[in-house]
Amino acid sequence: MNTRSLCSLALVLILAGCATKDRVHTVRISVADQKMAVFKKGTQIATYDVSTSKFGVGDRPRSCCTPLGRLEVAKKVGAGQPIGMKFKSRRPTGEIVQINAPGRDPIVTRILWLKGLEAQNRLAYNRTIYIHGTAEEWRIGTPASYGCIRMRSRDVVDLFNTIGVGAEVDIVPGPLEESTVAQHNVVLGTR
């Protein structure tokens, strides 16, 4: 390839990378409600029950807390894997863990790896804070995780297929309804 062709190819790859950032979806997670709302261009399109940390909120290293604030989906892992696929270090192990299998608490089905965008959550990526499936579906709706946001497997597949890398994720301490109204007012410029 000549220099001009290489430059053209590089530009196409750069533009393609920019185009893959999901800027139309926003995810809002309420620690108080243990719920997630998904929005497309400001319109709510889905709601899911979740589980945040049983150790509370924060971003301290080794705290096992769920970070608060504005984050984004940095990476997605597990496309095409079957429901219940166990992941170790973000790699499928080949083991399928049944829903509510006694004594089992692995990361399963899909992983959306989060990156913090604020000082209060800047360590989230290095702490490997994810939105992921859990085999302990009976615990969904109560604080049960070690810092991540847990979802039912069928729900995390739906979320994974809906949002892309770059989608904003807001984790708030209060009720989902209040945070949704506040966000709506910010978008409309009435706050």
NORJOKA-V907406 format. One record per run of one state. SS is the DSSP state (a for helix, b for strand, c for the rest). FROM is the first residue (numbers start at 1). LEN is the number of residues. Records with the same first field share a line. If there is no record, write none. Layout:
SS = FROM-LEN, FROM-LEN
This chain:
c = 1-2, 20-5, 31-4, 41-2, 50-1, 52-1, 54-3, 58-8, 67-2, 78-7, 89-2, 97-10, 117-2, 122-8, 135-2, 140-5, 146-3, 152-1, 163-5, 173-3, 189-3
a = 3-17, 119-3, 137-3, 153-10, 176-13
b = 25-6, 35-6, 43-7, 51-1, 53-1, 57-1, 66-1, 69-9, 85-4, 91-6, 107-10, 130-5, 145-1, 149-3, 168-5
